[in-house]
Amino acid sequence: MLRIKSINITFGSYYQHTMFIEPKNSKGWLEVVCGSMFSGKTEELIRRVKRARIAKQSVRIFKPKMETRYDKAKVVSHDDNYLDSFPVDSASEILDWIDGIDVVGIDEAQFFDDGLPEVCNTLANAGKRVVIAGLDMDYLAKPFGVMPNLMAMAEYVTKVHAICMQCGSVAQYSYRFSKKGGKVQLGEKDQYEPRCRACFIKGMATQTAGRRR
Ligand SMILES: [Zn+2]
């Protein structure tokens, strides 16, 4: 058992390392980096795009205009790592700004309109590498916006994980303390925390019990 496990890990890391050094002139493809809040999605997007830039490829990152949590014209991760970005009103607007661009980054993909998967396909079909980062689930643990479609269409999907703030396990849920507000609520650490399955369920049950009281 142990032996098989170690072979899988070796193969997995080989695969991870080779998939991002494909030559510039290869055909296009889609990569999705998904996970909960605080899972390092944006850091991973920035890392990949920076490496493409080091490889002398022209890159541009887009994000929806509504995402104004930190800075209007930058993609900023929680650890202040950033790259300049292009805020757009709609997914289709991306197509107006990709002349001469080899690698297209898309951040906060879950907030884009329904047109994003088709736009991403168009870009990949035109030979571009598209790196997409987004929340895969909302605060109710439901698949978020266009993310399921993007994950289905992508060649490569990487799910990154946070650490559960309750127990230290691997976390995949964005637990929200506040009961107010709709699905689209942007937040910082005081409103959300990453939780594992067991701690997420426990928290949701407590909130429901609180409502009935
Ligand atoms: Zn936990």
py3Dmol code that shows the C-alpha trace and the ligand (Angstrom):
import py3Dmol

protein = """\
ATOM      1  CA  MET A   1       0.000   0.000   0.000  1.00  0.00           C
ATOM      2  CA  LEU A   2       2.694   2.429   1.026  1.00  0.00           C
ATOM      3  CA  ARG A   3       4.700   1.695  -2.081  1.00  0.00           C
ATOM      4  CA  ILE A   4       1.782   2.388  -4.399  1.00  0.00           C
ATOM      5  CA  LYS A   5       1.091   5.609  -2.554  1.00  0.00           C
ATOM      6  CA  SER A   6       4.632   6.880  -3.016  1.00  0.00           C
ATOM      7  CA  ILE A   7       4.582   6.093  -6.747  1.00  0.00           C
ATOM      8  CA  ASN A   8       1.380   8.091  -7.118  1.00  0.00           C
ATOM      9  CA  ILE A   9       2.833  11.064  -5.291  1.00  0.00           C
ATOM     10  CA  THR A  10       5.937  11.047  -7.473  1.00  0.00           C
ATOM     11  CA  PHE A  11       3.898  10.851 -10.634  1.00  0.00           C
ATOM     12  CA  GLY A  12       1.554  13.550  -9.362  1.00  0.00           C
ATOM     13  CA  SER A  13       4.306  16.038  -8.708  1.00  0.00           C
ATOM     14  CA  TYR A  14       5.989  15.259 -12.037  1.00  0.00           C
ATOM     15  CA  TYR A  15       2.701  15.946 -13.768  1.00  0.00           C
ATOM     16  CA  GLN A  16       2.182  19.188 -11.831  1.00  0.00           C
ATOM     17  CA  HIS A  17       5.611  20.471 -12.761  1.00  0.00           C
ATOM     18  CA  THR A  18       5.524  19.601 -16.422  1.00  0.00           C
ATOM     19  CA  MET A  19       2.112  20.983 -17.253  1.00  0.00           C
ATOM     20  CA  PHE A  20       3.210  24.603 -16.863  1.00  0.00           C
ATOM     21  CA  ILE A  21       6.325  24.612 -18.970  1.00  0.00           C
ATOM     22  CA  GLU A  22       4.776  23.827 -22.313  1.00  0.00           C
ATOM     23  CA  PRO A  23       6.317  25.834 -25.143  1.00  0.00           C
ATOM     24  CA  LYS A  24       4.845  29.151 -26.201  1.00  0.00           C
ATOM     25  CA  ASN A  25       3.734  27.957 -29.610  1.00  0.00           C
ATOM     26  CA  SER A  26       1.786  24.932 -28.483  1.00  0.00           C
ATOM     27  CA  LYS A  27      -1.953  24.980 -28.754  1.00  0.00           C
ATOM     28  CA  GLY A  28      -4.097  26.682 -26.161  1.00  0.00           C
ATOM     29  CA  TRP A  29      -5.675  25.170 -23.094  1.00  0.00           C
ATOM     30  CA  LEU A  30      -7.624  25.954 -19.915  1.00  0.00           C
ATOM     31  CA  GLU A  31      -6.352  25.668 -16.343  1.00  0.00           C
ATOM     32  CA  VAL A  32      -8.614  26.152 -13.341  1.00  0.00           C
ATOM     33  CA  VAL A  33      -7.320  26.838  -9.833  1.00  0.00           C
ATOM     34  CA  CYS A  34     -10.232  26.526  -7.420  1.00  0.00           C
ATOM     35  CA  GLY A  35     -10.834  26.297  -3.709  1.00  0.00           C
ATOM     36  CA  SER A  36     -12.320  28.058  -0.706  1.00  0.00           C
ATOM     37  CA  MET A  37     -11.418  31.479   0.604  1.00  0.00           C
ATOM     38  CA  PHE A  38      -7.883  31.655   2.047  1.00  0.00           C
ATOM     39  CA  SER A  39      -6.829  28.597   0.047  1.00  0.00           C
ATOM     40  CA  GLY A  40      -4.177  30.411  -1.975  1.00  0.00           C
ATOM     41  CA  LYS A  41      -5.995  30.470  -5.330  1.00  0.00           C
ATOM     42  CA  THR A  42      -4.867  33.955  -6.236  1.00  0.00           C
ATOM     43  CA  GLU A  43      -1.301  33.279  -5.064  1.00  0.00           C
ATOM     44  CA  GLU A  44      -1.257  30.273  -7.385  1.00  0.00           C
ATOM     45  CA  LEU A  45      -2.667  32.303 -10.289  1.00  0.00           C
ATOM     46  CA  ILE A  46      -0.041  34.994  -9.709  1.00  0.00           C
ATOM     47  CA  ARG A  47       2.724  32.388  -9.458  1.00  0.00           C
ATOM     48  CA  ARG A  48       1.770  30.796 -12.772  1.00  0.00           C
ATOM     49  CA  VAL A  49       1.394  34.108 -14.571  1.00  0.00           C
ATOM     50  CA  LYS A  50       4.711  35.395 -13.217  1.00  0.00           C
ATOM     51  CA  ARG A  51       6.477  32.272 -14.464  1.00  0.00           C
ATOM     52  CA  ALA A  52       4.945  32.769 -17.915  1.00  0.00           C
ATOM     53  CA  ARG A  53       6.257  36.313 -17.867  1.00  0.00           C
ATOM     54  CA  ILE A  54       9.733  35.079 -16.955  1.00  0.00           C
ATOM     55  CA  ALA A  55       9.424  32.802 -19.995  1.00  0.00           C
ATOM     56  CA  LYS A  56       8.981  36.014 -22.079  1.00  0.00           C
ATOM     57  CA  GLN A  57       5.322  35.399 -22.735  1.00  0.00           C
ATOM     58  CA  SER A  58       2.900  38.314 -22.781  1.00  0.00           C
ATOM     59  CA  VAL A  59       0.322  38.014 -20.034  1.00  0.00           C
ATOM     60  CA  ARG A  60      -2.775  39.876 -18.927  1.00  0.00           C
ATOM     61  CA  ILE A  61      -5.037  39.244 -15.944  1.00  0.00           C
ATOM     62  CA  PHE A  62      -8.713  40.129 -15.996  1.00  0.00           C
ATOM     63  CA  LYS A  63     -11.173  40.386 -13.174  1.00  0.00           C
ATOM     64  CA  PRO A  64     -14.796  41.476 -12.872  1.00  0.00           C
ATOM     65  CA  LYS A  65     -15.241  45.163 -12.072  1.00  0.00           C
ATOM     66  CA  MET A  66     -17.337  44.418  -9.002  1.00  0.00           C
ATOM     67  CA  GLU A  67     -14.366  42.831  -7.249  1.00  0.00           C
ATOM     68  CA  THR A  68     -13.106  45.903  -5.417  1.00  0.00           C
ATOM     69  CA  ARG A  69     -12.070  44.348  -2.150  1.00  0.00           C
ATOM     70  CA  TYR A  70      -8.485  45.602  -2.257  1.00  0.00           C
ATOM     71  CA  ASP A  71      -7.478  47.449  -5.351  1.00  0.00           C
ATOM     72  CA  LYS A  72      -9.331  48.286  -8.556  1.00  0.00           C
ATOM     73  CA  ALA A  73      -6.503  47.655 -10.986  1.00  0.00           C
ATOM     74  CA  LYS A  74      -4.509  44.925  -9.313  1.00  0.00           C
ATOM     75  CA  VAL A  75      -4.935  41.268  -8.586  1.00  0.00           C
ATOM     76  CA  VAL A  76      -3.961  41.099  -4.959  1.00  0.00           C
ATOM     77  CA  SER A  77      -3.717  38.000  -2.863  1.00  0.00           C
ATOM     78  CA  HIS A  78      -4.186  37.972   0.900  1.00  0.00           C
ATOM     79  CA  ASP A  79      -0.428  38.087   1.374  1.00  0.00           C
ATOM     80  CA  ASP A  80      -0.077  41.284  -0.697  1.00  0.00           C
ATOM     81  CA  ASN A  81       1.511  39.578  -3.671  1.00  0.00           C
ATOM     82  CA  TYR A  82       0.093  41.309  -6.735  1.00  0.00           C
ATOM     83  CA  LEU A  83       0.065  41.807 -10.493  1.00  0.00           C
ATOM     84  CA  ASP A  84      -1.623  44.542 -12.499  1.00  0.00           C
ATOM     85  CA  SER A  85      -5.011  43.518 -13.796  1.00  0.00           C
ATOM     86  CA  PHE A  86      -7.694  44.632 -16.161  1.00  0.00           C
ATOM     87  CA  PRO A  87     -11.149  45.115 -14.624  1.00  0.00           C
ATOM     88  CA  VAL A  88     -13.907  44.316 -17.155  1.00  0.00           C
ATOM     89  CA  ASP A  89     -17.689  44.743 -17.111  1.00  0.00           C
ATOM     90  CA  SER A  90     -18.459  41.436 -18.801  1.00  0.00           C
ATOM     91  CA  ALA A  91     -16.782  38.223 -19.905  1.00  0.00           C
ATOM     92  CA  SER A  92     -17.124  39.145 -23.589  1.00  0.00           C
ATOM     93  CA  GLU A  93     -15.157  42.359 -23.005  1.00  0.00           C
ATOM     94  CA  ILE A  94     -12.062  40.192 -22.404  1.00  0.00           C
ATOM     95  CA  LEU A  95     -12.018  39.379 -26.130  1.00  0.00           C
ATOM     96  CA  ASP A  96     -11.403  43.077 -26.920  1.00  0.00           C
ATOM     97  CA  TRP A  97      -8.140  43.126 -24.960  1.00  0.00           C
ATOM     98  CA  ILE A  98      -6.215  39.999 -25.894  1.00  0.00           C
ATOM     99  CA  ASP A  99      -4.325  41.031 -29.048  1.00  0.00           C
ATOM    100  CA  GLY A 100      -0.760  39.787 -28.745  1.00  0.00           C
ATOM    101  CA  ILE A 101      -1.412  38.149 -25.376  1.00  0.00           C
ATOM    102  CA  ASP A 102      -0.130  34.587 -24.893  1.00  0.00           C
ATOM    103  CA  VAL A 103      -1.417  33.880 -21.395  1.00  0.00           C
ATOM    104  CA  VAL A 104      -4.783  35.120 -20.144  1.00  0.00           C
ATOM    105  CA  GLY A 105      -5.327  35.105 -16.385  1.00  0.00           C
ATOM    106  CA  ILE A 106      -8.813  35.389 -14.913  1.00  0.00           C
ATOM    107  CA  ASP A 107      -9.306  36.061 -11.208  1.00  0.00           C
ATOM    108  CA  GLU A 108     -12.516  35.833  -9.158  1.00  0.00           C
ATOM    109  CA  ALA A 109     -14.048  33.870 -12.020  1.00  0.00           C
ATOM    110  CA  GLN A 110     -17.091  32.955  -9.914  1.00  0.00           C
ATOM    111  CA  PHE A 111     -18.336  36.550 -10.164  1.00  0.00           C
ATOM    112  CA  PHE A 112     -18.301  36.659 -13.969  1.00  0.00           C
ATOM    113  CA  ASP A 113     -21.455  36.310 -16.059  1.00  0.00           C
ATOM    114  CA  ASP A 114     -22.563  33.081 -17.789  1.00  0.00           C
ATOM    115  CA  GLY A 115     -20.609  34.004 -20.904  1.00  0.00           C
ATOM    116  CA  LEU A 116     -17.222  33.271 -19.332  1.00  0.00           C
ATOM    117  CA  PRO A 117     -16.897  29.537 -20.208  1.00  0.00           C
ATOM    118  CA  GLU A 118     -17.510  30.250 -23.890  1.00  0.00           C
ATOM    119  CA  VAL A 119     -15.077  33.174 -23.844  1.00  0.00           C
ATOM    120  CA  CYS A 120     -12.424  30.931 -22.241  1.00  0.00           C
ATOM    121  CA  ASN A 121     -13.021  28.259 -24.876  1.00  0.00           C
ATOM    122  CA  THR A 122     -12.679  30.863 -27.635  1.00  0.00           C
ATOM    123  CA  LEU A 123      -9.359  31.992 -26.146  1.00  0.00           C
ATOM    124  CA  ALA A 124      -7.998  28.447 -25.809  1.00  0.00           C
ATOM    125  CA  ASN A 125      -9.158  27.571 -29.324  1.00  0.00           C
ATOM    126  CA  ALA A 126      -7.238  30.616 -30.548  1.00  0.00           C
ATOM    127  CA  GLY A 127      -4.049  29.137 -29.040  1.00  0.00           C
ATOM    128  CA  LYS A 128      -3.967  30.978 -25.740  1.00  0.00           C
ATOM    129  CA  ARG A 129      -3.216  29.526 -22.350  1.00  0.00           C
ATOM    130  CA  VAL A 130      -6.008  30.535 -19.968  1.00  0.00           C
ATOM    131  CA  VAL A 131      -5.431  30.370 -16.206  1.00  0.00           C
ATOM    132  CA  ILE A 132      -8.642  30.774 -14.226  1.00  0.00           C
ATOM    133  CA  ALA A 133      -8.885  31.217 -10.450  1.00  0.00           C
ATOM    134  CA  GLY A 134     -12.133  31.198  -8.515  1.00  0.00           C
ATOM    135  CA  LEU A 135     -14.172  30.043  -5.557  1.00  0.00           C
ATOM    136  CA  ASP A 136     -15.644  26.653  -6.340  1.00  0.00           C
ATOM    137  CA  MET A 137     -18.360  26.877  -3.667  1.00  0.00           C
ATOM    138  CA  ASP A 138     -20.306  29.710  -2.066  1.00  0.00           C
ATOM    139  CA  TYR A 139     -20.873  30.131   1.684  1.00  0.00           C
ATOM    140  CA  LEU A 140     -23.724  27.592   1.545  1.00  0.00           C
ATOM    141  CA  ALA A 141     -21.355  25.043  -0.038  1.00  0.00           C
ATOM    142  CA  LYS A 142     -23.185  25.220  -3.362  1.00  0.00           C
ATOM    143  CA  PRO A 143     -21.173  25.237  -6.623  1.00  0.00           C
ATOM    144  CA  PHE A 144     -20.504  28.868  -7.443  1.00  0.00           C
ATOM    145  CA  GLY A 145     -21.659  30.512 -10.676  1.00  0.00           C
ATOM    146  CA  VAL A 146     -19.777  29.443 -13.795  1.00  0.00           C
ATOM    147  CA  MET A 147     -17.078  27.556 -11.880  1.00  0.00           C
ATOM    148  CA  PRO A 148     -18.536  24.034 -12.380  1.00  0.00           C
ATOM    149  CA  ASN A 149     -18.697  24.607 -16.148  1.00  0.00           C
ATOM    150  CA  LEU A 150     -15.158  25.936 -16.274  1.00  0.00           C
ATOM    151  CA  MET A 151     -13.885  22.983 -14.247  1.00  0.00           C
ATOM    152  CA  ALA A 152     -15.620  20.568 -16.614  1.00  0.00           C
ATOM    153  CA  MET A 153     -14.181  22.227 -19.701  1.00  0.00           C
ATOM    154  CA  ALA A 154     -10.616  22.709 -18.468  1.00  0.00           C
ATOM    155  CA  GLU A 155      -7.682  20.465 -19.352  1.00  0.00           C
ATOM    156  CA  TYR A 156      -6.223  20.937 -15.865  1.00  0.00           C
ATOM    157  CA  VAL A 157      -8.027  21.519 -12.587  1.00  0.00           C
ATOM    158  CA  THR A 158      -6.136  22.186  -9.372  1.00  0.00           C
ATOM    159  CA  LYS A 159      -8.074  22.285  -6.144  1.00  0.00           C
ATOM    160  CA  VAL A 160      -6.162  24.124  -3.452  1.00  0.00           C
ATOM    161  CA  HIS A 161      -7.078  23.909   0.218  1.00  0.00           C
ATOM    162  CA  ALA A 162      -7.061  26.162   3.229  1.00  0.00           C
ATOM    163  CA  ILE A 163      -6.642  25.064   6.836  1.00  0.00           C
ATOM    164  CA  CYS A 164      -9.727  24.663   9.034  1.00  0.00           C
ATOM    165  CA  MET A 165      -9.678  27.437  11.645  1.00  0.00           C
ATOM    166  CA  GLN A 166     -11.539  25.206  14.098  1.00  0.00           C
ATOM    167  CA  CYS A 167      -9.523  21.997  14.055  1.00  0.00           C
ATOM    168  CA  GLY A 168      -6.532  22.382  11.744  1.00  0.00           C
ATOM    169  CA  SER A 169      -7.704  19.859   9.135  1.00  0.00           C
ATOM    170  CA  VAL A 170      -7.705  20.458   5.412  1.00  0.00           C
ATOM    171  CA  ALA A 171     -10.513  22.938   4.668  1.00  0.00           C
ATOM    172  CA  GLN A 172     -12.598  23.236   1.526  1.00  0.00           C
ATOM    173  CA  TYR A 173     -15.503  25.383   2.723  1.00  0.00           C
ATOM    174  CA  SER A 174     -15.814  29.171   3.161  1.00  0.00           C
ATOM    175  CA  TYR A 175     -17.790  29.420   6.374  1.00  0.00           C
ATOM    176  CA  ARG A 176     -19.583  32.736   6.860  1.00  0.00           C
ATOM    177  CA  PHE A 177     -20.394  34.001  10.339  1.00  0.00           C
ATOM    178  CA  SER A 178     -22.944  36.565   9.222  1.00  0.00           C
ATOM    179  CA  LYS A 179     -26.409  35.346   8.346  1.00  0.00           C
ATOM    180  CA  LYS A 180     -27.224  38.547   6.494  1.00  0.00           C
ATOM    181  CA  GLY A 181     -26.573  39.327   2.848  1.00  0.00           C
ATOM    182  CA  GLY A 182     -26.969  37.432  -0.396  1.00  0.00           C
ATOM    183  CA  LYS A 183     -24.684  35.046  -2.207  1.00  0.00           C
ATOM    184  CA  VAL A 184     -22.408  37.800  -3.444  1.00  0.00           C
ATOM    185  CA  GLN A 185     -20.852  39.083  -0.317  1.00  0.00           C
ATOM    186  CA  LEU A 186     -17.202  39.932  -0.425  1.00  0.00           C
ATOM    187  CA  GLY A 187     -15.448  39.480   2.773  1.00  0.00           C
ATOM    188  CA  GLU A 188     -12.384  39.586   4.885  1.00  0.00           C
ATOM    189  CA  LYS A 189     -11.241  37.400   7.698  1.00  0.00           C
ATOM    190  CA  ASP A 190     -13.770  38.810  10.146  1.00  0.00           C
ATOM    191  CA  GLN A 191     -16.710  37.531   8.081  1.00  0.00           C
ATOM    192  CA  TYR A 192     -15.419  34.222   6.789  1.00  0.00           C
ATOM    193  CA  GLU A 193     -13.179  31.419   7.858  1.00  0.00           C
ATOM    194  CA  PRO A 194     -12.092  28.241   6.107  1.00  0.00           C
ATOM    195  CA  ARG A 195     -13.526  25.057   7.592  1.00  0.00           C
ATOM    196  CA  CYS A 196     -13.336  21.328   7.006  1.00  0.00           C
ATOM    197  CA  ARG A 197     -16.485  19.335   6.282  1.00  0.00           C
ATOM    198  CA  ALA A 198     -17.212  18.380   9.911  1.00  0.00           C
ATOM    199  CA  CYS A 199     -16.675  21.889  11.308  1.00  0.00           C
ATOM    200  CA  PHE A 200     -18.638  23.469   8.462  1.00  0.00           C
ATOM    201  CA  ILE A 201     -21.628  21.204   9.148  1.00  0.00           C
ATOM    202  CA  LYS A 202     -21.396  21.926  12.860  1.00  0.00           C
ATOM    203  CA  GLY A 203     -21.353  25.683  12.224  1.00  0.00           C
ATOM    204  CA  MET A 204     -24.298  25.605   9.821  1.00  0.00           C
ATOM    205  CA  ALA A 205     -26.327  23.555  12.306  1.00  0.00           C
ATOM    206  CA  THR A 206     -25.589  26.124  15.029  1.00  0.00           C
ATOM    207  CA  GLN A 207     -26.727  28.966  12.754  1.00  0.00           C
ATOM    208  CA  THR A 208     -29.969  27.138  11.912  1.00  0.00           C
ATOM    209  CA  ALA A 209     -30.638  26.440  15.581  1.00  0.00           C
ATOM    210  CA  GLY A 210     -29.993  30.135  16.342  1.00  0.00           C
ATOM    211  CA  ARG A 211     -32.579  31.187  13.777  1.00  0.00           C
ATOM    212  CA  ARG A 212     -35.274  28.968  15.264  1.00  0.00           C
ATOM    213  CA  ARG A 213     -34.772  30.298  18.726  1.00  0.00           C
TER     214      ARG A 213
END
"""
ligand_1 = """\
1
ZN
Zn -12.360 21.379 11.123
"""
view = py3Dmol.view(width=600, height=400)
view.addModel(protein, "pdb")
view.setStyle({"model": 0}, {"cartoon": {"style": "trace"}})
view.addModel(ligand_1, "xyz")
view.setStyle({"model": 1}, {"stick": {}})
view.zoomTo()
view.show()
